[in-house]
């Protein structure tokens, strides 16, 4: 079983390394999201660069990168702690993609996808938390950080056995947002502004 878990960890990293943002931007003839906008190859930056359609495709791809390896591992009977490791591997692939010179995104959507197999209730609470915070503040980074921080608490009430794996993912996401935390503290974090593509 350990060998299977290690193999799935590698698969998760490689799948996570497929940059949905870069691929979608190339398909739509949009600027490279690593070099334009916020410089973050994620759905929020693609939304700024190309609108809702490309951003939705990026979001779907990033979520599936987390869901597929974790769900597959769950059906293989891999235990909860290893599921956490596999989920983190998918996120690390997104953050440090081997296929794209290790320049990736923040890993929020991939982490969300990795938590989805726990249940729709958790996913719904996370989406609701993120949307409410974005509507209230227009700060995507703050919404992501708070949602990540609350996810272990939500999990405790839904499926306590998965609190540790979720906490591992939440910690990774918060650490990845260290620069955003600094800007939020200083009041210099840019708020979301959406423009239609030219």
N, CA and C atoms as an extended XYZ file, in Angstrom:
594
Properties=species:S:1:pos:R:3:atomname:S:1:resname:S:1:resid:I:1 pbc="F F F"
N         0.820       -1.211        0.000 N   UNK     1
C         0.000        0.000        0.000 CA  UNK     1
C         0.857        1.267        0.000 C   UNK     1
N         1.997        1.223        0.696 N   UNK     2
C         2.886        2.386        0.717 CA  UNK     2
C         3.415        2.672       -0.684 C   UNK     2
N         3.763        1.595       -1.416 N   UNK     3
C         4.260        1.780       -2.781 CA  UNK     3
C         3.194        2.440       -3.659 C   UNK     3
N         1.950        2.023       -3.487 N   UNK     4
C         0.851        2.621       -4.253 CA  UNK     4
C         0.686        4.088       -3.894 C   UNK     4
N         0.789        4.394       -2.596 N   UNK     5
C         0.654        5.773       -2.140 CA  UNK     5
C         1.772        6.648       -2.706 C   UNK     5
N         2.985        6.126       -2.721 N   UNK     6
C         4.121        6.879       -3.268 CA  UNK     6
C         3.919        7.119       -4.760 C   UNK     6
N         3.458        6.088       -5.464 N   UNK     7
C         3.197        6.224       -6.900 CA  UNK     7
C         2.132        7.289       -7.159 C   UNK     7
N         1.066        7.276       -6.369 N   UNK     8
C         0.003        8.256       -6.540 CA  UNK     8
C         0.476        9.667       -6.189 C   UNK     8
N         1.419        9.763       -5.254 N   UNK     9
C         2.000       11.062       -4.920 CA  UNK     9
C         2.736       11.637       -6.125 C   UNK     9
N         3.505       10.780       -6.812 N   UNK    10
C         4.214       11.209       -8.020 CA  UNK    10
C         3.240       11.591       -9.125 C   UNK    10
N         2.194       10.775       -9.310 N   UNK    11
C         1.175       11.068      -10.325 CA  UNK    11
C         0.508       12.415      -10.026 C   UNK    11
N         0.209       12.646       -8.748 N   UNK    12
C        -0.439       13.898       -8.349 CA  UNK    12
C         0.447       15.098       -8.667 C   UNK    12
N         1.740       14.977       -8.393 N   UNK    13
C         2.650       16.084       -8.684 CA  UNK    13
C         2.717       16.361      -10.186 C   UNK    13
N         2.829       15.319      -10.984 N   UNK    14
C         2.929       15.496      -12.433 CA  UNK    14
C         1.638       16.076      -13.005 C   UNK    14
N         0.499       15.602      -12.502 N   UNK    15
C        -0.772       16.145      -12.970 CA  UNK    15
C        -0.922       17.599      -12.547 C   UNK    15
N        -0.498       17.897      -11.329 N   UNK    16
C        -0.547       19.272      -10.848 CA  UNK    16
C         0.353       20.190      -11.643 C   UNK    16
N         1.400       19.640      -12.237 N   UNK    17
C         2.367       20.445      -12.995 CA  UNK    17
C         1.842       20.907      -14.349 C   UNK    17
N         0.703       20.383      -14.770 N   UNK    18
C         0.106       20.813      -16.031 CA  UNK    18
C        -0.592       22.149      -15.778 C   UNK    18
N        -0.036       23.232      -16.286 N   UNK    19
C        -0.555       24.577      -16.009 CA  UNK    19
C        -1.755       24.896      -16.886 C   UNK    19
N        -2.935       24.837      -16.287 N   UNK    20
C        -4.163       25.142      -17.024 CA  UNK    20
C        -4.145       26.574      -17.548 C   UNK    20
N        -3.645       27.503      -16.749 N   UNK    21
C        -3.652       28.914      -17.142 CA  UNK    21
C        -2.796       29.160      -18.377 C   UNK    21
N        -1.609       28.606      -18.385 N   UNK    22
C        -0.718       28.809      -19.527 CA  UNK    22
C        -1.307       28.178      -20.783 C   UNK    22
N        -1.836       26.970      -20.652 N   UNK    23
C        -2.401       26.268      -21.811 CA  UNK    23
C        -3.621       27.003      -22.363 C   UNK    23
N        -4.535       27.403      -21.470 N   UNK    24
C        -5.747       28.106      -21.903 CA  UNK    24
C        -5.390       29.443      -22.550 C   UNK    24
N        -4.445       30.164      -21.982 N   UNK    25
C        -4.049       31.452      -22.566 CA  UNK    25
C        -3.436       31.266      -23.954 C   UNK    25
N        -2.676       30.198      -24.136 N   UNK    26
C        -2.120       29.921      -25.452 CA  UNK    26
C        -3.226       29.593      -26.448 C   UNK    26
N        -4.216       28.813      -26.015 N   UNK    27
C        -5.317       28.429      -26.895 CA  UNK    27
C        -6.167       29.636      -27.305 C   UNK    27
N        -6.328       30.598      -26.409 N   UNK    28
C        -7.156       31.769      -26.678 CA  UNK    28
C        -6.357       32.962      -27.191 C   UNK    28
N        -5.058       32.774      -27.385 N   UNK    29
C        -4.236       33.869      -27.876 CA  UNK    29
C        -4.083       35.002      -26.883 C   UNK    29
N        -4.109       34.679      -25.601 N   UNK    30
C        -3.986       35.683      -24.544 CA  UNK    30
C        -2.533       35.799      -24.101 C   UNK    30
N        -2.178       36.889      -23.417 N   UNK    31
C        -0.810       37.039      -22.911 CA  UNK    31
C        -0.467       35.937      -21.902 C   UNK    31
N         0.808       35.630      -21.801 N   UNK    32
C         1.270       34.648      -20.829 CA  UNK    32
C         0.946       35.166      -19.421 C   UNK    32
N         0.134       34.432      -18.634 N   UNK    33
C        -0.272       34.930      -17.313 CA  UNK    33
C         0.875       35.020      -16.319 C   UNK    33
N         2.002       34.387      -16.640 N   UNK    34
C         3.173       34.490      -15.763 CA  UNK    34
C         3.919       35.797      -15.969 C   UNK    34
N         3.641       36.472      -17.101 N   UNK    35
C         4.362       37.695      -17.443 CA  UNK    35
C         3.469       38.932      -17.479 C   UNK    35
N         2.147       38.730      -17.362 N   UNK    36
C         1.225       39.854      -17.443 CA  UNK    36
C         0.231       39.824      -16.284 C   UNK    36
N        -0.426       40.943      -16.069 N   UNK    37
C        -1.370       41.033      -14.964 CA  UNK    37
C        -0.637       40.930      -13.636 C   UNK    37
N        -1.132       40.059      -12.776 N   UNK    38
C        -0.503       39.864      -11.467 CA  UNK    38
C         0.732       38.980      -11.544 C   UNK    38
N         0.914       38.317      -12.700 N   UNK    39
C         2.031       37.384      -12.832 CA  UNK    39
C         1.737       36.016      -12.269 C   UNK    39
N         0.529       35.818      -11.776 N   UNK    40
C         0.138       34.534      -11.192 CA  UNK    40
C        -0.668       33.729      -12.209 C   UNK    40
N        -0.193       32.548      -12.605 N   UNK    41
C        -0.924       31.735      -13.579 CA  UNK    41
C        -2.093       30.988      -12.938 C   UNK    41
N        -3.129       31.749      -12.629 N   UNK    42
C        -4.323       31.174      -12.026 CA  UNK    42
C        -5.566       31.786      -12.633 C   UNK    42
N        -6.727       31.312      -12.183 N   UNK    43
C        -7.992       31.733      -12.784 CA  UNK    43
C        -8.258       33.225      -12.590 C   UNK    43
N        -7.906       33.776      -11.434 N   UNK    44
C        -8.182       35.194      -11.177 CA  UNK    44
C        -7.426       36.089      -12.154 C   UNK    44
N        -6.162       35.763      -12.411 N   UNK    45
C        -5.384       36.569      -13.340 CA  UNK    45
C        -5.882       36.394      -14.771 C   UNK    45
N        -6.264       35.168      -15.132 N   UNK    46
C        -6.803       34.933      -16.480 CA  UNK    46
C        -8.136       35.667      -16.651 C   UNK    46
N        -8.914       35.778      -15.584 N   UNK    47
C       -10.153       36.553      -15.635 CA  UNK    47
C        -9.855       38.002      -15.994 C   UNK    47
N        -8.811       38.547      -15.412 N   UNK    48
C        -8.423       39.918      -15.723 CA  UNK    48
C        -7.937       40.042      -17.169 C   UNK    48
N        -7.204       39.044      -17.623 N   UNK    49
C        -6.566       39.118      -18.940 CA  UNK    49
C        -7.505       38.763      -20.085 C   UNK    49
N        -8.438       37.811      -19.829 N   UNK    50
C        -9.219       37.307      -20.948 CA  UNK    50
C       -10.704       37.148      -20.734 C   UNK    50
N       -11.196       37.420      -19.536 N   UNK    51
C       -12.627       37.315      -19.310 CA  UNK    51
C       -13.062       36.013      -18.678 C   UNK    51
N       -14.383       35.867      -18.594 N   UNK    52
C       -14.963       34.769      -17.818 CA  UNK    52
C       -14.755       33.390      -18.440 C   UNK    52
N       -14.869       33.303      -19.766 N   UNK    53
C       -14.757       31.997      -20.425 CA  UNK    53
C       -13.419       31.316      -20.174 C   UNK    53
N       -12.311       31.948      -20.554 N   UNK    54
C       -10.999       31.350      -20.287 CA  UNK    54
C       -10.760       31.099      -18.794 C   UNK    54
N       -11.215       32.036      -17.950 N   UNK    55
C       -11.016       31.869      -16.509 CA  UNK    55
C       -11.750       30.645      -15.989 C   UNK    55
N       -12.967       30.407      -16.501 N   UNK    56
C       -13.742       29.240      -16.070 CA  UNK    56
C       -13.036       27.943      -16.460 C   UNK    56
N       -12.446       27.925      -17.653 N   UNK    57
C       -11.710       26.732      -18.088 CA  UNK    57
C       -10.487       26.497      -17.210 C   UNK    57
N        -9.801       27.566      -16.859 N   UNK    58
C        -8.635       27.449      -15.983 CA  UNK    58
C        -9.051       26.928      -14.619 C   UNK    58
N       -10.119       27.485      -14.078 N   UNK    59
C       -10.611       27.053      -12.783 CA  UNK    59
C       -10.956       25.562      -12.796 C   UNK    59
N       -11.679       25.139      -13.838 N   UNK    60
C       -12.068       23.730      -13.934 CA  UNK    60
C       -10.835       22.829      -14.009 C   UNK    60
N        -9.862       23.219      -14.822 N   UNK    61
C        -8.645       22.414      -14.957 CA  UNK    61
C        -7.872       22.334      -13.655 C   UNK    61
N        -7.750       23.460      -12.962 N   UNK    62
C        -6.998       23.476      -11.711 CA  UNK    62
C        -7.689       22.655      -10.622 C   UNK    62
N        -9.014       22.728      -10.569 N   UNK    63
C        -9.767       21.933       -9.587 CA  UNK    63
C        -9.589       20.439       -9.851 C   UNK    63
N        -9.724       20.045      -11.119 N   UNK    64
C        -9.608       18.628      -11.470 CA  UNK    64
C        -8.225       18.063      -11.169 C   UNK    64
N        -7.191       18.910      -11.247 N   UNK    65
C        -5.830       18.439      -10.936 CA  UNK    65
C        -5.731       17.975       -9.486 C   UNK    65
N        -6.548       18.552       -8.619 N   UNK    66
C        -6.551       18.118       -7.229 CA  UNK    66
C        -7.508       16.974       -6.987 C   UNK    66
N        -8.673       17.040       -7.637 N   UNK    67
C        -9.714       16.036       -7.392 CA  UNK    67
C        -9.332       14.650       -7.906 C   UNK    67
N        -8.811       14.583       -9.122 N   UNK    68
C        -8.563       13.282       -9.758 CA  UNK    68
C        -7.601       12.405       -8.962 C   UNK    68
N        -6.408       12.876       -8.592 N   UNK    69
C        -5.501       11.982       -7.860 CA  UNK    69
C        -5.986       11.639       -6.456 C   UNK    69
N        -6.637       12.574       -5.772 N   UNK    70
C        -7.111       12.294       -4.415 CA  UNK    70
C        -8.285       11.329       -4.438 C   UNK    70
N        -9.215       11.555       -5.327 N   UNK    71
C       -10.367       10.663       -5.428 CA  UNK    71
C        -9.919        9.267       -5.861 C   UNK    71
N        -9.008        9.219       -6.828 N   UNK    72
C        -8.487        7.929       -7.259 CA  UNK    72
C        -7.798        7.191       -6.127 C   UNK    72
N        -7.033        7.920       -5.334 N   UNK    73
C        -6.324        7.316       -4.202 CA  UNK    73
C        -7.298        6.836       -3.133 C   UNK    73
N        -8.377        7.593       -2.932 N   UNK    74
C        -9.400        7.192       -1.967 CA  UNK    74
C        -9.996        5.842       -2.358 C   UNK    74
N       -10.303        5.662       -3.636 N   UNK    75
C       -10.887        4.405       -4.092 CA  UNK    75
C        -9.883        3.259       -4.083 C   UNK    75
N        -8.593        3.597       -4.051 N   UNK    76
C        -7.564        2.564       -3.927 CA  UNK    76
C        -7.351        2.152       -2.468 C   UNK    76
N        -8.053        2.798       -1.553 N   UNK    77
C        -7.968        2.433       -0.144 CA  UNK    77
C        -6.809        3.051        0.603 C   UNK    77
N        -6.220        4.103        0.057 N   UNK    78
C        -5.093        4.771        0.716 CA  UNK    78
C        -5.615        5.573        1.909 C   UNK    78
N        -4.895        5.522        3.032 N   UNK    79
C        -5.409        6.130        4.263 CA  UNK    79
C        -5.328        7.652        4.237 C   UNK    79
N        -5.976        8.258        5.249 N   UNK    80
C        -6.209        9.700        5.257 CA  UNK    80
C        -4.930       10.527        5.221 C   UNK    80
N        -3.926       10.145        5.985 N   UNK    81
C        -2.692       10.927        6.029 CA  UNK    81
C        -2.011       10.935        4.660 C   UNK    81
N        -1.964        9.770        4.021 N   UNK    82
C        -1.379        9.707        2.681 CA  UNK    82
C        -2.206       10.513        1.683 C   UNK    82
N        -3.531       10.539        1.874 N   UNK    83
C        -4.369       11.364        0.999 CA  UNK    83
C        -3.965       12.827        1.120 C   UNK    83
N        -3.625       13.235        2.345 N   UNK    84
C        -3.138       14.596        2.545 CA  UNK    84
C        -1.835       14.848        1.818 C   UNK    84
N        -0.927       13.878        1.859 N   UNK    85
C         0.361       13.998        1.175 CA  UNK    85
C         0.139       14.090       -0.339 C   UNK    85
N        -0.768       13.261       -0.851 N   UNK    86
C        -1.066       13.249       -2.283 CA  UNK    86
C        -1.692       14.580       -2.704 C   UNK    86
N        -2.583       15.112       -1.866 N   UNK    87
C        -3.196       16.401       -2.154 CA  UNK    87
C        -2.141       17.502       -2.183 C   UNK    87
N        -1.222       17.471       -1.232 N   UNK    88
C        -0.154       18.471       -1.194 CA  UNK    88
C         0.740       18.336       -2.422 C   UNK    88
N         1.001       17.101       -2.860 N   UNK    89
C         1.821       16.888       -4.053 CA  UNK    89
C         1.173       17.516       -5.278 C   UNK    89
N        -0.161       17.390       -5.389 N   UNK    90
C        -0.871       18.013       -6.519 CA  UNK    90
C        -0.723       19.525       -6.463 C   UNK    90
N        -0.846       20.083       -5.251 N   UNK    91
C        -0.705       21.539       -5.091 CA  UNK    91
C         0.724       22.000       -5.373 C   UNK    91
N         1.700       21.214       -4.924 N   UNK    92
C         3.094       21.565       -5.187 CA  UNK    92
C         3.396       21.512       -6.682 C   UNK    92
N         2.749       20.573       -7.374 N   UNK    93
C         2.897       20.524       -8.821 CA  UNK    93
C         2.366       21.795       -9.468 C   UNK    93
N         1.229       22.280       -8.956 N   UNK    94
C         0.658       23.529       -9.484 CA  UNK    94
C         1.550       24.724       -9.146 C   UNK    94
N         2.090       24.731       -7.941 N   UNK    95
C         2.912       25.854       -7.489 CA  UNK    95
C         4.293       25.844       -8.144 C   UNK    95
N         4.880       24.627       -8.264 N   UNK    96
C         6.218       24.474       -8.858 CA  UNK    96
C         6.154       23.445       -9.991 C   UNK    96
N         5.511       23.805      -11.109 N   UNK    97
C         5.302       22.839      -12.205 CA  UNK    97
C         6.594       22.486      -12.946 C   UNK    97
N         6.886       21.219      -12.987 N   UNK    98
C         8.116       20.754      -13.645 CA  UNK    98
C         8.077       21.025      -15.146 C   UNK    98
N         6.874       21.091      -15.728 N   UNK    99
C         6.747       21.305      -17.172 CA  UNK    99
C         6.818       22.786      -17.559 C   UNK    99
N         6.779       23.687      -16.582 N   UNK   100
C         6.740       25.121      -16.872 CA  UNK   100
C         7.764       25.877      -16.038 C   UNK   100
N         8.972       25.312      -15.967 N   UNK   101
C        10.106       25.958      -15.309 CA  UNK   101
C         9.830       26.318      -13.851 C   UNK   101
N         8.987       25.516      -13.216 N   UNK   102
C         8.706       25.654      -11.778 CA  UNK   102
C         8.086       27.005      -11.416 C   UNK   102
N         7.428       27.655      -12.374 N   UNK   103
C         6.750       28.933      -12.122 CA  UNK   103
C         5.250       28.717      -12.206 C   UNK   103
N         4.620       28.532      -11.053 N   UNK   104
C         3.201       28.229      -11.021 CA  UNK   104
C         2.386       29.219      -10.218 C   UNK   104
N         1.160       28.807       -9.886 N   UNK   105
C         0.231       29.672       -9.184 CA  UNK   105
C         0.233       29.449       -7.684 C   UNK   105
N        -0.843       29.890       -7.049 N   UNK   106
C        -0.942       29.838       -5.591 CA  UNK   106
C        -1.464       28.490       -5.093 C   UNK   106
N        -2.139       27.737       -5.957 N   UNK   107
C        -2.601       26.406       -5.564 CA  UNK   107
C        -3.967       26.369       -4.906 C   UNK   107
N        -4.690       27.491       -4.898 N   UNK   108
C        -5.977       27.536       -4.196 CA  UNK   108
C        -7.010       26.620       -4.845 C   UNK   108
N        -7.196       26.739       -6.161 N   UNK   109
C        -8.203       25.918       -6.841 CA  UNK   109
C        -7.837       24.439       -6.781 C   UNK   109
N        -6.558       24.127       -6.897 N   UNK   110
C        -6.127       22.730       -6.830 CA  UNK   110
C        -6.351       22.165       -5.433 C   UNK   110
N        -6.095       22.969       -4.406 N   UNK   111
C        -6.356       22.536       -3.031 CA  UNK   111
C        -7.855       22.317       -2.826 C   UNK   111
N        -8.663       23.219       -3.387 N   UNK   112
C       -10.115       23.064       -3.297 CA  UNK   112
C       -10.540       21.746       -3.942 C   UNK   112
N        -9.985       21.470       -5.123 N   UNK   113
C       -10.312       20.223       -5.803 CA  UNK   113
C        -9.892       19.005       -5.011 C   UNK   113
N        -8.752       19.104       -4.332 N   UNK   114
C        -8.269       17.985       -3.531 CA  UNK   114
C        -9.162       17.725       -2.323 C   UNK   114
N        -9.832       18.775       -1.834 N   UNK   115
C       -10.736       18.610       -0.685 CA  UNK   115
C       -12.134       18.162       -1.097 C   UNK   115
N       -12.480       18.310       -2.373 N   UNK   116
C       -13.819       17.997       -2.844 CA  UNK   116
C       -14.284       16.572       -2.513 C   UNK   116
N       -13.389       15.550       -2.608 N   UNK   117
C       -13.846       14.199       -2.294 CA  UNK   117
C       -14.358       14.030       -0.860 C   UNK   117
N       -14.011       14.957        0.036 N   UNK   118
C       -14.510       14.867        1.412 CA  UNK   118
C       -16.023       15.029        1.435 C   UNK   118
N       -16.552       15.831        0.521 N   UNK   119
C       -17.999       15.977        0.452 CA  UNK   119
C       -18.426       17.316       -0.104 C   UNK   119
N       -19.629       17.356       -0.663 N   UNK   120
C       -20.153       18.580       -1.250 CA  UNK   120
C       -20.447       19.633       -0.192 C   UNK   120
N       -20.722       19.188        1.038 N   UNK   121
C       -20.996       20.154        2.107 CA  UNK   121
C       -19.777       21.033        2.358 C   UNK   121
N       -18.601       20.397        2.442 N   UNK   122
C       -17.372       21.156        2.638 CA  UNK   122
C       -17.132       22.088        1.467 C   UNK   122
N       -17.278       21.569        0.254 N   UNK   123
C       -17.078       22.395       -0.933 CA  UNK   123
C       -18.035       23.579       -0.964 C   UNK   123
N       -19.280       23.342       -0.603 N   UNK   124
C       -20.262       24.408       -0.589 CA  UNK   124
C       -19.927       25.491        0.424 C   UNK   124
N       -19.483       25.079        1.601 N   UNK   125
C       -19.100       26.049        2.632 CA  UNK   125
C       -17.894       26.879        2.192 C   UNK   125
N       -16.951       26.221        1.535 N   UNK   126
C       -15.771       26.937        1.061 CA  UNK   126
C       -16.141       27.956       -0.013 C   UNK   126
N       -16.970       27.540       -0.966 N   UNK   127
C       -17.393       28.445       -2.036 CA  UNK   127
C       -18.165       29.631       -1.458 C   UNK   127
N       -19.083       29.343       -0.531 N   UNK   128
C       -19.887       30.405        0.076 CA  UNK   128
C       -18.999       31.395        0.833 C   UNK   128
N       -18.041       30.866        1.591 N   UNK   129
C       -17.126       31.730        2.342 CA  UNK   129
C       -16.336       32.627        1.401 C   UNK   129
N       -15.790       32.031        0.343 N   UNK   130
C       -14.979       32.798       -0.613 CA  UNK   130
C       -15.811       33.883       -1.296 C   UNK   130
N       -17.006       33.519       -1.767 N   UNK   131
C       -17.854       34.479       -2.478 CA  UNK   131
C       -18.249       35.645       -1.577 C   UNK   131
N       -18.668       35.338       -0.358 N   UNK   132
C       -19.089       36.398        0.560 CA  UNK   132
C       -17.940       37.362        0.859 C   UNK   132
N       -16.749       36.812        1.044 N   UNK   133
C       -15.596       37.666        1.343 CA  UNK   133
C       -15.183       38.511        0.139 C   UNK   133
N       -15.233       37.921       -1.046 N   UNK   134
C       -14.900       38.682       -2.256 CA  UNK   134
C       -15.917       39.800       -2.477 C   UNK   134
N       -17.198       39.486       -2.268 N   UNK   135
C       -18.232       40.503       -2.432 CA  UNK   135
C       -18.052       41.645       -1.424 C   UNK   135
N       -17.632       41.284       -0.210 N   UNK   136
C       -17.493       42.285        0.850 CA  UNK   136
C       -16.225       43.120        0.714 C   UNK   136
N       -15.142       42.487        0.196 N   UNK   137
C       -13.837       43.165        0.215 CA  UNK   137
C       -13.214       43.382       -1.158 C   UNK   137
N       -13.638       42.588       -2.161 N   UNK   138
C       -12.998       42.574       -3.486 CA  UNK   138
C       -11.514       42.209       -3.379 C   UNK   138
N       -11.180       41.456       -2.355 N   UNK   139
C        -9.807       40.993       -2.163 CA  UNK   139
C        -9.780       39.471       -2.289 C   UNK   139
N        -9.396       38.999       -3.472 N   UNK   140
C        -9.379       37.561       -3.726 CA  UNK   140
C        -8.418       36.833       -2.780 C   UNK   140
N        -7.266       37.437       -2.528 N   UNK   141
C        -6.268       36.793       -1.672 CA  UNK   141
C        -6.778       36.641       -0.244 C   UNK   141
N        -7.425       37.675        0.284 N   UNK   142
C        -7.969       37.598        1.642 CA  UNK   142
C        -9.048       36.525        1.722 C   UNK   142
N        -9.899       36.458        0.699 N   UNK   143
C       -10.943       35.433        0.670 CA  UNK   143
C       -10.335       34.033        0.670 C   UNK   143
N        -9.271       33.852       -0.109 N   UNK   144
C        -8.618       32.543       -0.181 CA  UNK   144
C        -7.973       32.169        1.152 C   UNK   144
N        -7.313       33.129        1.787 N   UNK   145
C        -6.620       32.872        3.045 CA  UNK   145
C        -7.610       32.511        4.143 C   UNK   145
N        -8.682       33.293        4.264 N   UNK   146
C        -9.676       33.029        5.307 CA  UNK   146
C       -10.394       31.711        5.049 C   UNK   146
N       -10.726       31.443        3.793 N   UNK   147
C       -11.381       30.180        3.453 CA  UNK   147
C       -10.495       28.998        3.799 C   UNK   147
N        -9.209       29.111        3.485 N   UNK   148
C        -8.273       28.040        3.826 CA  UNK   148
C        -8.183       27.850        5.335 C   UNK   148
N        -8.114       28.952        6.061 N   UNK   149
C        -7.997       28.867        7.516 CA  UNK   149
C        -9.229       28.233        8.156 C   UNK   149
N       -10.406       28.467        7.570 N   UNK   150
C       -11.643       27.922        8.126 CA  UNK   150
C       -11.910       26.480        7.697 C   UNK   150
N       -11.237       26.022        6.655 N   UNK   151
C       -11.513       24.694        6.116 CA  UNK   151
C       -11.306       23.559        7.123 C   UNK   151
N       -10.224       23.556        7.930 N   UNK   152
C       -10.105       22.489        8.939 CA  UNK   152
C       -11.255       22.504        9.942 C   UNK   152
N       -11.745       23.690       10.298 N   UNK   153
C       -12.875       23.780       11.225 CA  UNK   153
C       -14.134       23.201       10.592 C   UNK   153
N       -14.392       23.564        9.331 N   UNK   154
C       -15.536       22.985        8.630 CA  UNK   154
C       -15.426       21.463        8.589 C   UNK   154
N       -14.226       20.984        8.292 N   UNK   155
C       -14.011       19.541        8.161 CA  UNK   155
C       -14.260       18.829        9.488 C   UNK   155
N       -13.910       19.481       10.582 N   UNK   156
C       -14.106       18.877       11.908 CA  UNK   156
C       -15.580       18.531       12.140 C   UNK   156
N       -16.471       19.371       11.644 N   UNK   157
C       -17.901       19.142       11.837 CA  UNK   157
C       -18.482       18.199       10.791 C   UNK   157
N       -17.764       17.979        9.694 N   UNK   158
C       -18.297       17.162        8.598 CA  UNK   158
C       -17.711       15.752        8.620 C   UNK   158
N       -16.367       15.656        8.524 N   UNK   159
C       -15.676       14.359        8.558 CA  UNK   159
C       -14.374       14.532        9.332 C   UNK   159
N       -14.418       14.392       10.657 N   UNK   160
C       -13.249       14.666       11.506 CA  UNK   160
C       -11.992       13.890       11.123 C   UNK   160
N       -12.149       12.730       10.503 N   UNK   161
C       -10.980       11.912       10.152 CA  UNK   161
C       -10.059       12.628        9.170 C   UNK   161
N       -10.582       13.630        8.469 N   UNK   162
C        -9.792       14.306        7.442 CA  UNK   162
C        -9.305       15.690        7.869 C   UNK   162
N        -9.419       15.996        9.150 N   UNK   163
C        -8.991       17.312        9.623 CA  UNK   163
C        -7.498       17.534        9.381 C   UNK   163
N        -6.666       16.536        9.695 N   UNK   164
C        -5.219       16.702        9.542 CA  UNK   164
C        -4.826       16.926        8.077 C   UNK   164
N        -5.301       16.098        7.131 N   UNK   165
C        -4.970       16.375        5.730 CA  UNK   165
C        -5.425       17.756        5.267 C   UNK   165
N        -6.619       18.163        5.684 N   UNK   166
C        -7.127       19.478        5.286 CA  UNK   166
C        -6.282       20.582        5.911 C   UNK   166
N        -5.892       20.397        7.172 N   UNK   167
C        -5.034       21.385        7.838 CA  UNK   167
C        -3.682       21.498        7.133 C   UNK   167
N        -3.162       20.374        6.643 N   UNK   168
C        -1.902       20.390        5.897 CA  UNK   168
C        -2.049       21.237        4.637 C   UNK   168
N        -3.141       21.046        3.917 N   UNK   169
C        -3.381       21.824        2.700 CA  UNK   169
C        -3.581       23.303        3.021 C   UNK   169
N        -4.363       23.576        4.063 N   UNK   170
C        -4.637       24.962        4.443 CA  UNK   170
C        -3.348       25.696        4.795 C   UNK   170
N        -2.461       25.011        5.512 N   UNK   171
C        -1.181       25.618        5.886 CA  UNK   171
C        -0.355       25.959        4.660 C   UNK   171
N        -0.328       25.042        3.694 N   UNK   172
C         0.410       25.288        2.452 CA  UNK   172
C        -0.134       26.510        1.726 C   UNK   172
N        -1.456       26.609        1.631 N   UNK   173
C        -2.074       27.727        0.923 CA  UNK   173
C        -1.761       29.048        1.622 C   UNK   173
N        -1.846       29.072        2.944 N   UNK   174
C        -1.575       30.307        3.682 CA  UNK   174
C        -0.113       30.718        3.525 C   UNK   174
N         0.803       29.749        3.608 N   UNK   175
C         2.228       30.054        3.423 CA  UNK   175
C         2.466       30.614        2.021 C   UNK   175
N         1.795       30.036        1.036 N   UNK   176
C         1.956       30.490       -0.347 CA  UNK   176
C         1.494       31.929       -0.528 C   UNK   176
N         0.628       32.395        0.357 N   UNK   177
C         0.110       33.762        0.270 CA  UNK   177
C         0.872       34.732        1.176 C   UNK   177
N         2.088       34.407        1.533 N   UNK   178
C         2.836       35.252        2.478 CA  UNK   178
C         3.017       36.678        1.953 C   UNK   178
N         3.271       36.825        0.645 N   UNK   179
C         3.430       38.164        0.071 CA  UNK   179
C         2.114       38.928        0.109 C   UNK   179
N         1.007       38.216       -0.133 N   UNK   180
C        -0.304       38.852       -0.068 CA  UNK   180
C        -0.612       39.298        1.363 C   UNK   180
N        -0.234       38.464        2.333 N   UNK   181
C        -0.454       38.816        3.732 CA  UNK   181
C         0.291       40.108        4.097 C   UNK   181
N         1.499       40.235        3.567 N   UNK   182
C         2.289       41.438        3.835 CA  UNK   182
C         1.604       42.668        3.223 C   UNK   182
N         1.113       42.518        1.986 N   UNK   183
C         0.444       43.646        1.339 CA  UNK   183
C        -0.892       43.966        2.007 C   UNK   183
N        -1.592       42.924        2.461 N   UNK   184
C        -2.847       43.158        3.176 CA  UNK   184
C        -2.585       43.930        4.461 C   UNK   184
N        -1.537       43.562        5.149 N   UNK   185
C        -1.175       44.240        6.395 CA  UNK   185
C        -0.825       45.711        6.134 C   UNK   185
N        -0.151       45.963        5.018 N   UNK   186
C         0.275       47.320        4.673 CA  UNK   186
C        -0.813       48.115        3.953 C   UNK   186
N        -1.903       47.443        3.602 N   UNK   187
C        -2.988       48.120        2.891 CA  UNK   187
C        -2.698       48.377        1.428 C   UNK   187
N        -1.792       47.591        0.842 N   UNK   188
C        -1.410       47.807       -0.555 CA  UNK   188
C        -1.846       46.666       -1.479 C   UNK   188
N        -2.608       45.723       -0.968 N   UNK   189
C        -3.070       44.608       -1.805 CA  UNK   189
C        -4.104       45.115       -2.808 C   UNK   189
N        -3.897       44.872       -4.119 N   UNK   190
C        -4.855       45.366       -5.121 CA  UNK   190
C        -6.195       44.640       -5.027 C   UNK   190
N        -7.251       45.389       -5.223 N   UNK   191
C        -8.589       44.807       -5.216 CA  UNK   191
C        -8.950       44.334       -6.623 C   UNK   191
N        -9.888       43.404       -6.680 N   UNK   192
C       -10.280       42.818       -7.957 CA  UNK   192
C       -11.021       43.850       -8.802 C   UNK   192
N       -10.566       43.994      -10.044 N   UNK   193
C       -11.252       44.841      -11.018 CA  UNK   193
C       -11.351       44.048      -12.307 C   UNK   193
N       -12.541       43.910      -12.806 N   UNK   194
C       -12.751       43.060      -13.981 CA  UNK   194
C       -12.991       43.912      -15.218 C   UNK   194
N       -12.250       43.576      -16.253 N   UNK   195
C       -12.410       44.274      -17.521 CA  UNK   195
C       -12.682       43.262      -18.620 C   UNK   195
N       -13.523       43.675      -19.557 N   UNK   196
C       -13.789       42.818      -20.696 CA  UNK   196
C       -12.562       42.779      -21.595 C   UNK   196
N       -12.251       41.594      -22.188 N   UNK   197
C       -11.097       41.522      -23.091 CA  UNK   197
C       -11.295       42.401      -24.308 C   UNK   197
N       -10.205       42.993      -24.783 N   UNK   198
C       -10.301       43.850      -25.958 CA  UNK   198
C       -10.460       43.029      -27.211 C   UNK   198
